[in-house]
Amino acid sequence: MGTVHRMGHGVHLSIDLSLSPCLLQRAGLPDEILSLQDAHGLAPGKIILEVTVSSLVGGQVVVLGTLAGLRLKAFGLSLDDYGTAFSSSQRLTRVPFTELKIDRSFVHHASERANLQIILSSALEMAEKLGINTVAEGVETLLVSCMSAPQCFRNSSL
């Protein structure tokens, strides 16, 4: 999935790629991705690798090492499905994520339900304070998209 980011006066493109839990078990994955990135002439900072919350259950040493290796090579890391059953703020302290994808279940009806607005607003505030970009999946109204500062928000349905 390609994503358009507006920064300053220009438009910057990045590529989001989902990593399966099986791939995260491969200790050599950072070097493999770096080799592919180099072969295609892409900057590592323009590639955001998505990891689902369920991939981190158990906090396996190999997975944490692979994610750390990817960040050391300047790839972005996105925590997908934040807010679902296995998510925890503690995961944000163990892995140097650059992006937090807030699950659609918190976003979809947030303009109509006060409790969802509170949860969504809290997640956005936490991410901003941690310096992590946010993606709200399922944004469908202007009210929800206005809850975040433009510099740390992008709509994943673009």
Contacts in CASP RR format, 6 or more apart in sequence:
PFRMAT RR
TARGET T0000
AUTHOR 0000-0000-0000
METHOD contacts of the structure
MODEL  1
MGTVHRMGHGVHLSIDLSLSPCLLQRAGLPDEILSLQDAHGLAPGKIILE
VTVSSLVGGQVVVLGTLAGLRLKAFGLSLDDYGTAFSSSQRLTRVPFTEL
KIDRSFVHHASERANLQIILSSALEMAEKLGINTVAEGVETLLVSCMSAP
QCFRNSSL
1 15 0 8 1.000
1 16 0 8 1.000
1 17 0 8 1.000
1 156 0 8 1.000
2 13 0 8 1.000
2 14 0 8 1.000
2 15 0 8 1.000
2 16 0 8 1.000
3 13 0 8 1.000
3 14 0 8 1.000
3 15 0 8 1.000
3 16 0 8 1.000
3 48 0 8 1.000
3 154 0 8 1.000
3 156 0 8 1.000
3 158 0 8 1.000
4 11 0 8 1.000
4 12 0 8 1.000
4 13 0 8 1.000
4 154 0 8 1.000
4 158 0 8 1.000
5 11 0 8 1.000
5 12 0 8 1.000
5 13 0 8 1.000
5 14 0 8 1.000
5 154 0 8 1.000
6 12 0 8 1.000
6 150 0 8 1.000
7 151 0 8 1.000
12 46 0 8 1.000
13 46 0 8 1.000
14 45 0 8 1.000
14 46 0 8 1.000
14 47 0 8 1.000
14 48 0 8 1.000
15 42 0 8 1.000
15 46 0 8 1.000
15 47 0 8 1.000
15 48 0 8 1.000
16 48 0 8 1.000
16 49 0 8 1.000
16 50 0 8 1.000
16 78 0 8 1.000
17 47 0 8 1.000
17 48 0 8 1.000
17 49 0 8 1.000
17 50 0 8 1.000
18 49 0 8 1.000
18 50 0 8 1.000
18 52 0 8 1.000
18 80 0 8 1.000
19 29 0 8 1.000
19 49 0 8 1.000
19 50 0 8 1.000
19 51 0 8 1.000
19 55 0 8 1.000
20 55 0 8 1.000
21 52 0 8 1.000
21 54 0 8 1.000
21 55 0 8 1.000
21 63 0 8 1.000
23 29 0 8 1.000
24 51 0 8 1.000
24 55 0 8 1.000
24 62 0 8 1.000
24 63 0 8 1.000
24 66 0 8 1.000
24 67 0 8 1.000
25 60 0 8 1.000
25 62 0 8 1.000
25 63 0 8 1.000
25 66 0 8 1.000
26 32 0 8 1.000
26 66 0 8 1.000
27 62 0 8 1.000
27 65 0 8 1.000
27 66 0 8 1.000
28 66 0 8 1.000
29 66 0 8 1.000
29 70 0 8 1.000
30 66 0 8 1.000
30 69 0 8 1.000
30 70 0 8 1.000
30 72 0 8 1.000
30 73 0 8 1.000
30 75 0 8 1.000
33 47 0 8 1.000
33 49 0 8 1.000
33 70 0 8 1.000
33 73 0 8 1.000
33 75 0 8 1.000
34 44 0 8 1.000
34 73 0 8 1.000
37 43 0 8 1.000
37 44 0 8 1.000
37 47 0 8 1.000
37 75 0 8 1.000
43 74 0 8 1.000
44 73 0 8 1.000
44 74 0 8 1.000
44 75 0 8 1.000
44 76 0 8 1.000
45 74 0 8 1.000
45 75 0 8 1.000
45 76 0 8 1.000
47 75 0 8 1.000
47 76 0 8 1.000
48 75 0 8 1.000
48 76 0 8 1.000
48 77 0 8 1.000
48 78 0 8 1.000
48 98 0 8 1.000
48 99 0 8 1.000
49 70 0 8 1.000
49 75 0 8 1.000
49 76 0 8 1.000
49 77 0 8 1.000
49 78 0 8 1.000
50 78 0 8 1.000
50 80 0 8 1.000
50 101 0 8 1.000
51 67 0 8 1.000
51 77 0 8 1.000
51 78 0 8 1.000
51 79 0 8 1.000
51 80 0 8 1.000
51 95 0 8 1.000
52 80 0 8 1.000
52 81 0 8 1.000
53 79 0 8 1.000
53 80 0 8 1.000
53 81 0 8 1.000
53 82 0 8 1.000
53 83 0 8 1.000
53 84 0 8 1.000
53 85 0 8 1.000
53 86 0 8 1.000
53 87 0 8 1.000
53 91 0 8 1.000
54 81 0 8 1.000
54 84 0 8 1.000
54 86 0 8 1.000
55 63 0 8 1.000
56 63 0 8 1.000
56 86 0 8 1.000
56 91 0 8 1.000
56 94 0 8 1.000
56 95 0 8 1.000
57 86 0 8 1.000
59 94 0 8 1.000
64 94 0 8 1.000
64 95 0 8 1.000
67 77 0 8 1.000
67 95 0 8 1.000
67 96 0 8 1.000
68 95 0 8 1.000
68 96 0 8 1.000
70 76 0 8 1.000
70 77 0 8 1.000
71 77 0 8 1.000
71 95 0 8 1.000
71 96 0 8 1.000
71 98 0 8 1.000
76 98 0 8 1.000
76 99 0 8 1.000
77 95 0 8 1.000
77 96 0 8 1.000
77 97 0 8 1.000
77 98 0 8 1.000
77 99 0 8 1.000
78 97 0 8 1.000
78 98 0 8 1.000
78 99 0 8 1.000
78 100 0 8 1.000
78 101 0 8 1.000
78 135 0 8 1.000
79 87 0 8 1.000
79 91 0 8 1.000
79 92 0 8 1.000
79 95 0 8 1.000
79 97 0 8 1.000
79 99 0 8 1.000
79 100 0 8 1.000
79 101 0 8 1.000
80 101 0 8 1.000
81 87 0 8 1.000
81 101 0 8 1.000
81 103 0 8 1.000
82 100 0 8 1.000
82 101 0 8 1.000
82 102 0 8 1.000
82 103 0 8 1.000
82 123 0 8 1.000
83 102 0 8 1.000
83 103 0 8 1.000
83 105 0 8 1.000
83 106 0 8 1.000
83 123 0 8 1.000
84 103 0 8 1.000
84 105 0 8 1.000
87 103 0 8 1.000
89 126 0 8 1.000
92 100 0 8 1.000
92 126 0 8 1.000
92 130 0 8 1.000
92 132 0 8 1.000
97 132 0 8 1.000
98 132 0 8 1.000
98 133 0 8 1.000
99 132 0 8 1.000
99 133 0 8 1.000
99 134 0 8 1.000
99 135 0 8 1.000
100 123 0 8 1.000
100 127 0 8 1.000
100 132 0 8 1.000
100 133 0 8 1.000
100 134 0 8 1.000
100 135 0 8 1.000
101 134 0 8 1.000
101 135 0 8 1.000
101 137 0 8 1.000
101 156 0 8 1.000
102 120 0 8 1.000
102 123 0 8 1.000
102 124 0 8 1.000
102 134 0 8 1.000
102 135 0 8 1.000
102 136 0 8 1.000
102 137 0 8 1.000
103 137 0 8 1.000
104 137 0 8 1.000
104 138 0 8 1.000
106 116 0 8 1.000
106 119 0 8 1.000
106 120 0 8 1.000
106 123 0 8 1.000
107 116 0 8 1.000
107 120 0 8 1.000
107 136 0 8 1.000
107 137 0 8 1.000
107 138 0 8 1.000
107 139 0 8 1.000
107 144 0 8 1.000
108 138 0 8 1.000
108 140 0 8 1.000
109 116 0 8 1.000
110 116 0 8 1.000
110 117 0 8 1.000
110 120 0 8 1.000
110 143 0 8 1.000
110 144 0 8 1.000
110 147 0 8 1.000
111 117 0 8 1.000
111 141 0 8 1.000
111 143 0 8 1.000
111 144 0 8 1.000
117 147 0 8 1.000
120 136 0 8 1.000
120 144 0 8 1.000
120 147 0 8 1.000
121 147 0 8 1.000
123 134 0 8 1.000
124 134 0 8 1.000
124 136 0 8 1.000
124 147 0 8 1.000
124 148 0 8 1.000
124 152 0 8 1.000
124 153 0 8 1.000
127 133 0 8 1.000
127 134 0 8 1.000
127 152 0 8 1.000
128 134 0 8 1.000
128 148 0 8 1.000
128 149 0 8 1.000
128 152 0 8 1.000
131 152 0 8 1.000
132 152 0 8 1.000
133 152 0 8 1.000
133 153 0 8 1.000
133 154 0 8 1.000
134 148 0 8 1.000
134 152 0 8 1.000
134 153 0 8 1.000
134 154 0 8 1.000
135 153 0 8 1.000
135 154 0 8 1.000
135 155 0 8 1.000
135 156 0 8 1.000
136 144 0 8 1.000
136 145 0 8 1.000
136 148 0 8 1.000
136 153 0 8 1.000
136 155 0 8 1.000
136 156 0 8 1.000
137 156 0 8 1.000
137 157 0 8 1.000
138 155 0 8 1.000
138 156 0 8 1.000
138 157 0 8 1.000
139 145 0 8 1.000
139 155 0 8 1.000
139 156 0 8 1.000
139 157 0 8 1.000
145 153 0 8 1.000
145 155 0 8 1.000
END
